Amino acid sequence: MRSDAEEYCLPEVFHAECAVGEVVVMERARFGRMELGRCVTRNYGYIGCAVDVLSTLDDACSGHRACDLSVSDPALVRTKPCPKDFAAYLDADYRCVPGKSPSRFHCNAGLLGHRENNGGTLSATVLLISAPIARSLLFIFVVDCVCL
């Protein structure tokens, strides 16, 4: 399943959601004043100022079954793609693919090799994506572990 690219104006919230057994994969995300549309209705000479924010939305959404990110989130606003007097908007697109959402595991000192850690929670993102490629399956594992 794939979403249609949509404009998200200030102060709206970008929401991505997939079915059970699927995860979000962000395809595209730009923040700024890309073109006239629902969020920008008049051209004051600042159309086309934008920045790619795919990594920000990847961090918040990719690999999760669902996510929400406010268009006024500081991670987006601080990119300042346009003059400060002009409101920017988010243009984002995602798709849903079969996969597992992030999990939390218990860890001990030996698992991560930290002698000072006597136990805690291991926050791990393990994402499995399969896609047909030349009669075979491609498996991608993305692992991000932090012992808390």
Protein Blocks (a to p, Z undefined) as FASTA:
>chain_A
ZZdddddddfbdcdddddehiacddfbdcedjfbgcfklmbdehiahiacdfklmmmmmm
gopabdcddfklmklmmnomacfkbccddddddddddddddddddddfklnopaklgbdc
dddddddddddeehiacdddddddddZZ
